[in-house]
């Protein structure tokens, strides 16, 4: 049996017990990557030499007692928008094709302090703009459950390599569902924590008020253990929150007796695939059988979430991506007449179609005459959405719903209709607009054998409640290994 079929915590236990070494775990991961990558294309960079060198260092620290945490010696994959010193970081964009950072993202540093071994960087939608991992400049990633389908996005590479068992766990980033939606499509578990819980230092920004780093793994136990490691207050990130109660593994309790769970009627109606609805309601029934109080309720403003999100996210993206101009680093066009022409040609050739579309939309809503009509109105709508969730969490501990309206679409079907792709984020983006935590856990498969994800949402700083509910539900079913694993 491959070591990659174990969860991260199980593998960490074996390494600490001396049953296997960190080096053996890394060799197993590299072998799996070599065998499966031609079919999946989940990685854009694999650092074989660095991973072996790091594994040897970690093994010594485990043996001398310096490292004793649950993730020590366990291989990890990092989404390609998180900087790692000395390792190419491209955001899966041509414009950063040769960028090698001189510093490491704080979330990755926290993992390294805990003894994690980075094996490589995963593919993603270019600058995290997309829901399918098809906008990458380095080619599409494929869903391990069916390689004719997308893995979701933008963290599709991270979710695909975990599902295909090329690596026990990975880090992703979530701006509007980019951890939870691909986790749903790939049959794995992913958490988007409360905004500010994990430092954004070293995360190349898409929408600064929305982006948040989180874990992707096989089960809830892994995600809780990883989140416990990466969560920290960071003075280098002005949005980082100093908070207590980061012992997320303490919430791994199979008990939802008396827990109040709300299901928004708005999420379960028109546009939701009947098979997805059936699986979500079956999951709700499982929690009810365990003693949870499950009710349906009206969560207002759902229809306004998508326009508000795309206006705010694109406005922030147009500002954040202005720094990629061909001057200091990254791609520069070979032929140009003057400075302005060099900017224009470098950005035209370096950015892909979806990124250009969002930059133009963002620039438009921030322009004179449209700023008040669109951007300010979107910010007001964001505040109203937060208020609607505040009212809901005054009544419920957890909100339950689907992570996506359908299972994974076929490759090539989404990019032809960008608006349809945007609408696929309807159940996830409100969590980012309100800064809330959310988790996606597998809850079944459709008639084509594609995974379905259950989303649980909590109030700000109440990750433990969604972890507890997700863990309790997870105990009712076994983890399903995909055919590629």
C-alpha positions in Angstrom: 0.0 0.0 0.0 1.3 3.5 -0.9 2.0 5.8 2.0 0.1 8.5 0.0 -3.1 6.6 0.6 -2.8 7.5 4.3 -4.1 10.8 5.8 -1.4 13.3 6.7 -2.0 12.7 10.5 -1.7 8.9 10.0 1.5 9.3 8.0 2.9 11.7 10.6 2.1 9.1 13.4 4.0 6.4 11.5 7.0 8.7 10.9 7.2 9.7 14.6 6.8 6.0 15.7 9.8 5.1 13.5 7.8 2.8 11.2 8.8 4.9 8.2 11.1 7.8 7.7 10.5 11.3 6.2 12.8 10.3 3.3 10.7 7.2 2.5 7.5 9.3 2.6 9.0 11.8 0.2 10.2 9.1 -2.2 6.7 7.6 -2.1 5.2 11.0 -3.0 7.7 11.6 -5.8 7.0 8.2 -7.2 3.2 8.9 -7.2 3.8 12.3 -8.8 5.9 10.7 -11.5 3.3 8.0 -12.3 0.2 10.2 -12.1 1.2 13.6 -13.3 1.0 12.8 -17.1 -2.7 12.2 -16.5 -3.5 14.8 -13.9 -1.1 17.8 -14.4 -1.7 19.0 -10.9 1.8 20.3 -10.4 3.6 23.2 -12.2 6.9 22.7 -10.2 8.3 19.6 -8.5 11.3 20.1 -6.3 12.7 16.6 -6.0 16.2 17.6 -4.9 15.0 20.2 -2.3 12.4 17.7 -0.9 14.9 15.0 -0.4 17.3 17.4 1.3 14.6 18.8 3.5 13.4 15.3 4.4 16.8 14.3 5.6 17.0 17.4 7.8 13.5 16.9 9.3 14.3 13.2 10.0 17.2 14.2 12.1 15.1 16.7 14.1 12.4 14.0 14.6 15.0 11.6 15.9 16.6 14.1 18.3 13.2 15.2 19.6 13.2 18.7 18.2 10.1 18.0 16.0 7.2 16.1 17.5 4.1 17.6 15.8 1.6 15.7 13.8 2.8 17.0 10.4 6.6 16.5 10.9 8.1 14.7 7.9 4.9 14.7 5.9 5.1 15.9 2.3 2.9 18.9 1.3 2.1 20.6 -2.0 1.7 24.4 -2.1 -0.6 26.4 -4.5 1.5 28.4 -6.9 0.4 31.8 -5.6 2.3 31.4 -2.3 5.9 32.5 -2.3 8.7 30.1 -1.3 12.2 31.4 -1.2 14.3 30.1 -4.0 11.4 28.2 -5.7 9.7 29.5 -8.8 6.3 31.1 -8.1 4.3 32.0 -11.1 0.5 32.2 -10.2 0.3 29.9 -13.3 0.7 33.1 -15.4 3.1 33.8 -18.2 3.8 37.2 -16.7 5.5 35.6 -13.7 7.1 32.8 -15.7 10.6 33.4 -14.3 9.8 34.9 -10.8 11.8 33.3 -7.9 10.9 35.0 -4.6 13.5 36.0 -2.0 11.1 35.3 0.9 8.6 32.6 2.0 4.9 33.1 2.8 4.2 33.0 6.5 1.7 30.1 6.2 4.4 28.0 4.5 6.9 29.1 7.1 4.6 27.9 9.8 4.3 24.5 8.1 8.1 24.3 7.8 8.5 25.1 11.5 6.3 22.2 12.1 8.5 19.9 10.0 6.5 19.8 6.8 8.4 18.9 3.5 7.3 20.9 0.5 7.5 18.7 -2.7 6.3 21.3 -5.2 3.8 24.0 -6.4 0.4 23.1 -7.7 -1.4 24.4 -10.8 -4.1 26.9 -10.5 -6.3 29.3 -12.5 -4.1 32.2 -13.5 -3.9 34.6 -10.6 -6.7 32.5 -9.0 -9.2 33.9 -11.5 -11.4 31.1 -12.5 -13.4 28.1 -11.2 -12.0 25.3 -13.3 -8.1 25.5 -13.4 -8.4 25.9 -17.1 -7.1 29.5 -17.3 -3.6 28.4 -16.2 -0.9 29.4 -18.7 0.6 26.0 -18.2 -2.4 23.9 -19.3 -5.4 22.5 -17.6 -5.5 20.2 -14.5 -7.8 17.2 -14.8 -10.1 15.7 -12.2 -8.8 12.4 -10.9 -12.3 10.9 -10.7 -12.8 11.4 -14.4 -10.0 13.1 -16.5 -12.6 14.4 -19.0 -13.9 16.7 -16.2 -12.4 19.8 -14.5 -11.1 19.6 -10.9 -12.7 23.0 -10.0 -10.7 26.1 -9.2 -8.9 28.1 -8.6 -7.1 25.7 -6.2 -7.8 22.8 -8.6 -4.2 21.6 -8.7 -4.0 21.3 -4.9 -7.3 19.4 -4.6 -6.5 17.2 -7.6 -3.1 16.1 -6.2 -4.7 15.2 -2.8 -7.5 13.3 -4.4 -5.1 11.4 -6.8 -2.9 10.7 -3.7 0.2 12.3 -5.1 0.5 14.1 -1.8 -1.2 13.7 1.6 -2.3 17.4 1.9 -1.9 20.8 0.2 -2.5 24.5 0.8 -4.9 26.4 -1.3 -6.3 29.9 -1.3 -10.0 30.9 -1.2 -11.2 34.3 -2.6 -14.8 33.2 -3.5 -14.8 29.5 -3.0 -11.5 28.5 -4.5 -10.8 25.9 -1.8 -14.3 24.6 -1.1 -15.6 24.3 -4.7 -12.6 22.2 -6.0 -12.7 20.1 -2.8 -16.3 19.3 -3.6 -15.5 18.4 -7.2 -12.5 16.2 -6.2 -14.1 14.5 -3.3 -11.7 15.9 -0.6 -12.1 18.2 2.4 -11.1 21.8 2.4 -11.4 24.7 4.9 -11.6 28.4 4.3 -10.9 30.0 7.7 -12.2 33.3 9.1 -10.6 36.2 7.3 -7.5 37.2 9.1 -6.9 33.8 10.8 -4.0 32.8 8.5 -1.5 35.4 7.4 -1.6 36.6 3.8 2.0 37.6 3.8 3.6 36.0 0.8 0.3 35.2 -0.8 0.2 37.0 -4.2 -3.0 39.0 -4.0 -6.1 38.7 -6.1 -8.8 40.4 -3.9 -7.1 41.6 -0.8 -10.2 41.9 1.3 -11.4 38.4 0.3 -8.3 36.1 0.0 -7.6 33.6 2.7 -5.2 30.6 2.8 -6.5 27.2 3.9 -5.8 23.5 4.0 -7.0 20.7 1.6 -6.8 17.1 2.8 -8.5 13.8 2.9 -10.5 14.3 6.0 -11.6 16.8 8.7 -9.0 15.6 11.2 -6.2 16.5 8.8 -7.7 19.9 8.0 -8.1 20.8 11.7 -4.5 19.7 12.4 -3.1 21.7 9.4 -5.2 24.8 10.3 -3.8 24.7 13.8 -0.3 24.9 12.4 -0.8 27.6 9.8 -3.1 29.9 11.9 -1.1 32.7 13.6 -1.0 36.4 14.2 1.5 38.0 11.8 2.6 41.7 12.3 3.7 41.6 8.6 0.1 41.3 7.5 -2.1 44.3 8.6 -5.3 42.2 8.2 -4.0 39.4 10.5 -6.0 38.9 13.6 -4.6 38.2 17.1 -7.1 35.6 18.4 -7.3 32.8 20.9 -8.8 29.4 20.6 -6.6 28.1 17.7 -6.6 24.5 19.1 -8.9 23.4 16.3 -8.2 19.7 16.9 -10.1 20.0 20.2 -13.3 20.3 18.1 -12.9 16.7 16.6 -15.8 15.4 18.7 -18.5 13.1 17.3 -21.4 15.0 19.0 -23.9 17.4 17.5 -26.6 16.8 20.1 -28.7 20.0 20.3 -26.6 21.8 17.7 -28.8 24.2 15.6 -28.2 23.9 11.9 -30.0 26.1 9.4 -30.5 25.3 5.7 -31.1 28.4 3.5 -34.2 27.8 1.2 -32.5 30.1 -1.2 -29.7 27.6 -1.7 -31.9 24.6 -2.3 -34.1 25.8 -5.1 -33.7 26.8 -8.7 -30.4 26.0 -10.3 -29.4 23.2 -8.0 -28.8 19.8 -9.6 -31.4 17.4 -8.2 -28.7 14.8 -7.4 -26.7 17.3 -5.4 -29.8 18.4 -3.6 -30.7 14.8 -2.7 -27.1 14.2 -1.3 -27.2 17.5 0.7 -30.5 16.7 2.3 -29.4 13.1 3.1 -26.4 14.6 4.9 -28.7 16.9 6.8 -30.8 13.9 7.8 -27.7 12.1 9.1 -26.9 15.1 11.4 -30.5 15.2 12.5 -30.3 11.5 13.4 -27.3 12.3 15.6 -29.4 14.9 17.6 -28.9 18.1 15.6 -31.8 20.5 15.3 -32.1 21.1 11.5 -34.4 23.8 10.1 -34.9 25.6 6.8 -34.9 29.4 6.8 -34.7 32.3 4.4 -31.3 33.9 3.9 -31.9 37.1 2.0 -29.7 38.8 -0.5 -28.3 35.6 -2.1 -29.1 36.9 -5.6 -27.0 40.0 -5.0 -23.9 38.1 -3.8 -22.4 37.3 -7.2 -22.6 40.8 -8.7 -21.3 42.4 -5.5 -18.5 39.8 -5.3 -17.3 40.2 -8.9 -17.4 44.0 -8.7 -15.3 44.1 -5.5 -12.9 41.3 -6.4 -12.2 42.7 -9.9 -11.8 46.2 -8.6 -9.2 44.9 -6.1 -7.6 42.7 -8.8 -7.2 45.7 -11.2 -5.3 47.5 -8.4 -3.2 44.5 -7.3 -2.2 43.4 -10.8 -1.0 46.9 -11.7 2.4 46.0 -10.2 3.0 43.5 -13.0 4.3 45.9 -15.6 7.5 44.3 -17.1 9.8 46.6 -15.3 11.1 45.0 -12.0 10.4 41.3 -12.5 8.5 38.8 -14.6 7.8 38.8 -18.3 8.9 41.7 -20.5 8.0 42.0 -24.2 11.0 41.7 -26.5 10.1 44.5 -28.9 8.8 47.9 -27.8 9.1 51.6 -28.7 8.9 53.4 -25.4 8.0 52.9 -21.7 4.2 53.1 -22.2 4.4 50.7 -25.2 6.5 48.3 -23.1 3.9 48.3 -20.3 1.1 47.7 -22.8 2.7 44.9 -24.8 4.1 43.2 -21.7 0.7 43.1 -20.0 -1.1 42.2 -23.2 1.2 39.3 -23.9 1.8 38.2 -20.3 -1.8 38.1 -19.0 -4.4 35.5 -20.2 -7.9 36.3 -21.4 -9.8 35.8 -18.1 -7.3 38.0 -16.1 -7.6 40.7 -18.8 -11.4 40.5 -18.5 -11.4 41.0 -14.8 -8.8 43.8 -14.9 -11.0 45.7 -17.4 -14.1 45.1 -15.4 -12.3 46.3 -12.2 -10.9 49.3 -13.9 -14.4 50.2 -15.3 -16.2 50.0 -11.9 -13.4 52.2 -10.3 -13.5 54.8 -13.1 -14.9 58.3 -12.7 -18.7 58.3 -13.1 -19.1 54.6 -12.3 -17.4 54.4 -8.9 -20.5 55.3 -6.9 -22.9 53.5 -9.3 -21.1 50.1 -9.0 -18.2 49.9 -6.5 -19.8 51.8 -3.6 -23.1 50.0 -4.1 -21.3 46.7 -4.1 -19.6 47.6 -0.8 -23.0 48.5 0.7 -24.4 45.2 -0.5 -21.4 43.4 1.1 -22.4 45.0 4.4 -26.0 44.0 4.0 -24.9 40.3 3.3 -22.8 40.3 6.5 -25.8 41.7 8.4 -28.0 38.9 7.0 -25.5 36.3 8.2 -25.3 37.9 11.6 -29.1 37.5 11.9 -28.9 33.9 10.8 -26.1 33.1 13.3 -28.2 34.6 16.1 -30.5 31.6 15.5 -28.2 28.9 14.3 -24.8 27.4 15.2 -24.0 26.3 11.6 -25.5 26.9 8.2 -25.6 23.9 5.8 -25.8 23.8 2.1 -24.1 22.7 -1.2 -20.6 23.8 -2.1 -21.5 24.0 -5.8 -24.8 23.8 -7.8 -23.5 20.8 -9.9 -20.8 18.2 -9.9 -17.6 18.9 -12.0 -18.4 20.0 -15.5 -16.6 18.6 -18.5 -13.3 20.2 -19.7 -13.9 23.0 -22.1 -17.5 23.6 -21.3 -17.1 26.5 -18.8 -14.7 28.9 -20.4 -17.0 29.3 -23.5 -19.5 31.0 -21.1 -17.8 33.0 -18.4 -21.0 34.2 -16.9 -22.1 30.6 -16.3 -18.8 29.9 -14.7 -19.3 33.0 -12.4 -22.7 31.7 -11.4 -21.2 28.4 -10.3 -19.8 30.3 -7.2 -23.2 31.2 -5.9 -23.0 29.1 -2.7 -19.5 30.0 -1.7 -18.8 33.7 -2.3 -21.1 35.0 0.5 -18.7 33.4 3.0 -15.8 35.5 1.6 -17.9 38.7 1.4 -18.8 38.3 5.1 -15.3 37.0 6.2 -16.8 33.8 7.6 -15.3 30.3 7.9 -16.5 27.5 5.6 -15.7 23.8 5.1 -16.5 21.4 2.2 -16.7 17.7 3.0 -17.6 14.8 0.6 -21.2 13.6 1.0 -21.7 11.3 -2.0 -21.5 10.9 -5.7 -23.8 11.5 -8.6 -25.0 9.0 -11.2 -21.8 9.5 -13.2 -19.6 8.8 -10.2 -18.5 12.4 -9.6 -18.1 13.6 -6.0 -20.6 15.9 -4.3 -19.5 18.3 -1.5 -21.4 19.4 1.6 -20.7 22.9 2.7 -20.9 24.0 6.4 -20.6 27.7 7.3 -20.0 29.2 10.7 -19.9 32.6 12.3 -16.7 34.6 12.5 -14.0 32.9 14.6 -16.2 29.8 15.1 -14.3 27.3 13.0 -14.6 24.8 15.8 -18.4 24.5 15.3 -18.1 23.7 11.6 -15.2 21.3 12.3 -17.3 19.5 14.9 -20.3 19.3 12.7 -18.2 18.1 9.7 -16.4 15.6 11.8 -19.6 14.2 13.2 -21.0 13.8 9.7 -17.8 12.3 8.4 -18.1 9.5 11.0 -21.2 8.3 9.1 -19.3 7.4 5.9 -15.9 6.1 4.8 -13.5 8.1 2.7 -13.8 7.1 -0.9 -10.5 6.7 -2.7 -10.8 7.9 -6.4 -10.0 5.4 -9.2 -6.7 7.3 -10.0 -5.4 6.8 -6.4 
